[in-house]
Amino acid sequence: MNSTQRKEYILDSLDTKHSVRINELSKNLKVTRETIRRDLNTLEEAGMIKKVHGGAILDNQTGETDYEKRKIERWHAKEKIAKIAAGYIEEGDSVYLDYGTTTLALAKEICHMKNITVVTNTIPIINTLLKNEAIDIIIPGGLLRSNESSLFGQFALNNMQEIFVNLGFFGCSGIESKAGVTSHHMGEVQVSKQMIQQCQSNIVLADQTKFGNMAFNRTAALEEIDIVITDILLEDAKEYEALAEHGVELVSAE
């Protein structure tokens, strides 16, 4: 198990147990305690955990918040973004809906469409679209991340390599001029990265709070993105200039 996989295991354990012990991680991962300490140091420096004596806990002030809570945060802004995003989808299209609550809002917009194919690894999106028999749903599968109701992992990556779609709609935790598009969970980011390669056009859905922020993992460099859809344009956001420099179209729902 490499460093990225260990950190992913640690974060998943924290999602479930809310705390981890160095001795237990060392035994389960079959590495030295010093290796675990280095992994914990890296995660703490990224603002994702807080080290405590003998282990670590989640740093809830800076880390990812609960999915159910995020679903209602800034929901009006997400609905506005989703309505604009839905306008890019035409009958006969194949689309990918990435992880996140803004893509869930988009699923609610397109659940009445017909003759489209949707690829997704997010169970709430699957449940939203299941009611419409005119939408074909492809689920790449993988390991279940129960607290986020999402699927990820090598099984999903293998399947995604055989899928090509017209439009990819991606959520994010941050958009920053140097870091690009970033998100928290390493396993989910690997899936998003793979699907960016499988989509003809890549569209990021991001409300105004995401600009200038940076999460632990890069999902995409700015030059890999075609369009960013947001709710309201901020004043003097340097990220807008960076998007333009990389040929990214910025669309506002204002």
Secondary structure, DSSP 8 states (H G I E B T S, - for coil): --HHHHHHHHHHHHHHHSEEEHHHHHHHHTS-HHHHHHHHHHHHHTTSEEEETTEEEE-TTTS---HHHHHHTTHHHHHHHHHHHHTT--TT-EEEE-SSHHHHHHHHHHTT--SEEEEE-BHHHHHHHTT-TTEEEE----EEETTTTEEESHHHHHHHTT--EEEEEE--SEEETTTEEEES-HHHHHHHHHHHHHEEEEEEE--GGGBT---SEEEE-GGG-SEEEESS--TT-HHHHHHHHTT-EEEE--
